[in-house]
Amino acid sequence: MRKVLKKIKLFVLYWTRIVFVKNNFKVGLLTKIRANVFGGFLADQYELYDLKHNDKKQFLSEFDWYRSRYINEPFDFAFNNKVVCAEILKQHIRVAENYFIKNKGVIYDFYQGVKTNEEIYESLKREGRLVIKPFAKGKGNGVHLLKYEAPSIFIDEQEVDKDCLFRLLDGEKEFLICEYIKQHPYADELYDKTANTIRMITIRDVQTHRPKIFFAVQRMGTSGTIPVDNGSKGGLISKIDIETGELTEARCLHSKDVYYNHPDSAKEIKGVRIPEWEKIKAEILEVADKLPFMDFIAWDILITKKGVCVIEANSSSGVNIIQLWGGQRQGELGDFFRHYKVIK
């Protein structure tokens, strides 16, 4: 029954998230259909990977990514929910503290029971900044930065009144409100209007059964993505040299443009080195080693003056950010996916 349900879910995902998904690149209908049908690629991936000139057998597709989401079964659910994920991770590493949760239309805190919009507002006044986000969505969808600078309220840097804040809170049946984390100065210098996280991927070596860092990128928001940095929203992505912590030029999932300087802050990107890189790697690997039931983890981490803070961890990672610098189907990730029968 579980296998049947999985196949049904993949079938639905194929049609809703590949065939009928909105694309950023203009691709002809026949080209789009060929990309969708022969390999499960998005029309955007056809352009990003330049499949007109490159062999698609070198690249992992969107459908391959969806299949990879089951690698961590039966524990994949643990990181698909931000509340459950935080409860697991906080035993091992710093995470953003959760203050409120709205579930089935009712607001709770994590200590004293049912709460109101007014109490969230009072908390915002005390804290100065809070982050509100869905607890079971990805790609930066539904994430907002709430800010209070007496007597003004801001949502995503836009000044609003109290009624507007309450409309936002009332408009969502489910949400999570958590601590705002102040990022390290190096990340602020890249762009200070968004939290600029590192996406780091750890995989459990199929021979040694120990975790290792496979890939990492520095994500950067732009004026068009405030308050998030997600590549799927149009944020910038710079590959991190695993050995040195040095950034490459930045790229984007919405265009083929290459950025050596941030388009809004003008900060040079290529050549920037992430501070305390060796310590960061060691800390993430130590935590990954304490989670033997997770063979693949995509970490979203924010570097602060005090070290690493995990914003969230995921059971899978979109393949676009990984393959902007070359296909992985015949590489290490492809071999890892083959081991788990994600691909042939």
Secondary structure in CASP SS format (residue, H / E / C, confidence):
PFRMAT SS
TARGET T0000
AUTHOR 0000-0000-0000
METHOD secondary structure of the structure
MODEL  1
M C 1.00
R H 1.00
K H 1.00
V H 1.00
L H 1.00
K H 1.00
K H 1.00
I H 1.00
K H 1.00
L H 1.00
F H 1.00
V H 1.00
L H 1.00
Y H 1.00
W H 1.00
T H 1.00
R H 1.00
I H 1.00
V H 1.00
F C 1.00
V C 1.00
K C 1.00
N C 1.00
N C 1.00
F C 1.00
K C 1.00
V C 1.00
G C 1.00
L H 1.00
L H 1.00
T H 1.00
K H 1.00
I H 1.00
R H 1.00
A H 1.00
N H 1.00
V H 1.00
F C 1.00
G C 1.00
G C 1.00
F C 1.00
L C 1.00
A H 1.00
D H 1.00
Q H 1.00
Y H 1.00
E H 1.00
L H 1.00
Y C 1.00
D C 1.00
L C 1.00
K C 1.00
H C 1.00
N C 1.00
D C 1.00
K H 1.00
K H 1.00
Q H 1.00
F C 1.00
L C 1.00
S C 1.00
E H 1.00
F H 1.00
D H 1.00
W H 1.00
Y H 1.00
R H 1.00
S H 1.00
R C 1.00
Y C 1.00
I C 1.00
N C 1.00
E C 1.00
P C 1.00
F C 1.00
D C 1.00
F H 1.00
A H 1.00
F H 1.00
N H 1.00
N C 1.00
K H 1.00
V H 1.00
V H 1.00
C H 1.00
A H 1.00
E H 1.00
I H 1.00
L H 1.00
K C 1.00
Q C 1.00
H C 1.00
I C 1.00
R C 1.00
V E 1.00
A C 1.00
E C 1.00
N E 1.00
Y E 1.00
F E 1.00
I E 1.00
K E 1.00
N E 1.00
K C 1.00
G C 1.00
V E 1.00
I E 1.00
Y E 1.00
D E 1.00
F C 1.00
Y C 1.00
Q C 1.00
G C 1.00
V E 1.00
K C 1.00
T C 1.00
N H 1.00
E H 1.00
E H 1.00
I H 1.00
Y H 1.00
E H 1.00
S H 1.00
L H 1.00
K H 1.00
R H 1.00
E H 1.00
G C 1.00
R E 1.00
L E 1.00
V E 1.00
I E 1.00
K E 1.00
P C 1.00
F C 1.00
A C 1.00
K C 1.00
G C 1.00
K C 1.00
G C 1.00
N C 1.00
G C 1.00
V C 1.00
H E 1.00
L E 1.00
L E 1.00
K E 1.00
Y E 1.00
E E 1.00
A C 1.00
P C 1.00
S E 1.00
I E 1.00
F E 1.00
I E 1.00
D C 1.00
E C 1.00
Q E 1.00
E E 1.00
V E 1.00
D C 1.00
K H 1.00
D H 1.00
C H 1.00
L H 1.00
F H 1.00
R H 1.00
L H 1.00
L H 1.00
D H 1.00
G C 1.00
E C 1.00
K C 1.00
E C 1.00
F E 1.00
L E 1.00
I E 1.00
C E 1.00
E E 1.00
Y C 1.00
I C 1.00
K C 1.00
Q C 1.00
H C 1.00
P H 1.00
Y H 1.00
A H 1.00
D H 1.00
E H 1.00
L H 1.00
Y C 1.00
D C 1.00
K C 1.00
T C 1.00
A C 1.00
N C 1.00
T C 1.00
I E 1.00
R E 1.00
M E 1.00
I E 1.00
T E 1.00
I E 1.00
R E 1.00
D C 1.00
V C 1.00
Q C 1.00
T C 1.00
H C 1.00
R C 1.00
P E 1.00
K E 1.00
I E 1.00
F E 1.00
F E 1.00
A E 1.00
V E 1.00
Q E 1.00
R E 1.00
M E 1.00
G C 1.00
T C 1.00
S C 1.00
G C 1.00
T C 1.00
I C 1.00
P C 1.00
V C 1.00
D C 1.00
N C 1.00
G H 1.00
S H 1.00
K H 1.00
G C 1.00
G C 1.00
L E 1.00
I E 1.00
S E 1.00
K E 1.00
I E 1.00
D C 1.00
I C 1.00
E C 1.00
T C 1.00
G C 1.00
E E 1.00
L E 1.00
T E 1.00
E E 1.00
A E 1.00
R E 1.00
C E 1.00
L C 1.00
H C 1.00
S C 1.00
K C 1.00
D C 1.00
V E 1.00
Y E 1.00
Y C 1.00
N E 1.00
H C 1.00
P C 1.00
D C 1.00
S C 1.00
A C 1.00
K C 1.00
E E 1.00
I C 1.00
K C 1.00
G C 1.00
V C 1.00
R E 1.00
I C 1.00
P C 1.00
E C 1.00
W H 1.00
E H 1.00
K H 1.00
I H 1.00
K H 1.00
A H 1.00
E H 1.00
I H 1.00
L H 1.00
E H 1.00
V H 1.00
A H 1.00
D H 1.00
K C 1.00
L C 1.00
P C 1.00
F C 1.00
M C 1.00
D C 1.00
F E 1.00
I E 1.00
A E 1.00
W E 1.00
D E 1.00
I E 1.00
L E 1.00
I E 1.00
T E 1.00
K C 1.00
K C 1.00
G E 1.00
V E 1.00
C E 1.00
V E 1.00
I E 1.00
E E 1.00
A E 1.00
N E 1.00
S C 1.00
S C 1.00
S C 1.00
G C 1.00
V C 1.00
N H 1.00
I H 1.00
I H 1.00
Q H 1.00
L C 1.00
W C 1.00
G C 1.00
G C 1.00
Q C 1.00
R C 1.00
Q C 1.00
G C 1.00
E H 1.00
L H 1.00
G H 1.00
D H 1.00
F H 1.00
F H 1.00
R H 1.00
H H 1.00
Y C 1.00
K C 1.00
V C 1.00
I C 1.00
K C 1.00
END
